[in-house]
Amino acid sequence: MAITVEQIDEARYKVTVVQRTTTTHTVTMAADYWRKLTGGRVPPGKLVEKSFEFLLDREPNTSILRSFDLPVIQRYFPDYERIIRSMLE
């Protein structure tokens, strides 16, 4: 499995997940949310990558929304913010 994150602009990222089926996703993330989760200690692209690792531990890449705002993960997985912080330490 491979996860590639490309920054499109200040708030959008293109994420490609290569598994049995390759998928492409567009993720938006506000700078405020990035700071909330990382304290500015981790590059935004790394947060997006680790967030996909979190998702892929719970569902196949073909089930991940094709386009979403990063905070949406918390709605589906209430433990996301707590776990992602520990994944980034």
Summary of the structure (lengths in Angstrom):
residues: 89
radius of gyration: 12.0
end to end distance: 22.5
largest distance: 34.9
contacts: 238
relative contact order: 0.20
helix: 42%
strand: 25%
